[in-house]
Amino acid sequence: MFVYVASFIDNGQHIAYIPSLELSAYGESNEEAINMLFEDVVTDMVHNLFSLTPSEVTKEMKKYGWHKAAGIPNKKFYNDRPAVNPACNR
């Protein structure tokens, strides 16, 4: 799974945001924010997904606009929502 990560500064904090999963993290540097995003936030989400049944995972991923790719043996998910940089919406 590939995801777009938007990075921006808000109130002096560096923010890393994955629009397609609606996940974000912050830090005192861009690197710190991205590390926190993947090491803590995304990891926590993945652990939570592993605790669900396959149908619950599908339902949860659909909330964020992800779909199961039909005909692909390992049942990958894809997201066709456009990547949006929230800093551009201010």
N, C-alpha and C positions, 0 to 999 in steps of 0.2 A: 504494500500500500504506500503510495506517495502522497504527501500532503504539502500544501503551500503554507509557509510560515511568514506572517507579516510581523515586522519589527518596527516599533516606533517609540517615541518618548512622550510620556504623559505625566505632568506634575513632577518632573525631575527623575522619574523612574523609567527604566527601559522595560518595555512590554513586548513579549513574544506571544503571538496569537495564531491559532489554527482555526480559520473560519469554518472549514468543513467539519470540524468536530466541536466547535464552540468551546475550545479550551484555551486558557491563557495562563501566563505566569509573569512575574516581574523580577527585576534585579537591579543592582547598581550599575551593571554594564549589560550590553547586548548579549555577550557570551554567557553571563550569569543567568539572564532571563531564559535564554534558549536551553541551557543545561537544566534549569529548574523545570522548564516545560516538559522536556523529554524524560529526565531522570525521576521526576516526582509525579507530575500531573498525568502524562500519557501512560506511564507505568501503572499508576493507580487505576486508570480507566481500563487498561488491558487486563489487569488482575480481576477487576470487577466483571468484565465481560466473560472471563474464563469461569466465573462462578455461576454463569447463566446456562440454561439449556440452549441448544442451537436455535430453536424458534424464538426464544427470548432475545438472543443476540441479534437475530435478523430484525426483530421488532425495534430494538434499541437503536440499531444502526440506521434504520429507516427514519427515525426521528430527526436525524441529522442530514437526511437526503442521500444516504448511501443505499445502494441496491446490490443484490447478488448478481454476479455475472452469469448469465445462463450459458450452459454448455461447457463451462470450465471445470475440469475435474476437481481442483482443490477449492472450489466455491469462493473465489475471491470476490471482494466487494469493490465497487467503484462509486464515485461521486461525480455527478455532472453539473453540480452547482458552480457558478463562476467564483473564482477567488476574489475576495474583496478586501481591500486594505481599509480597516475601520478609521484610520487617521484621515482618510480622504473624505469621510462623511461628517467632518466637524465644521 
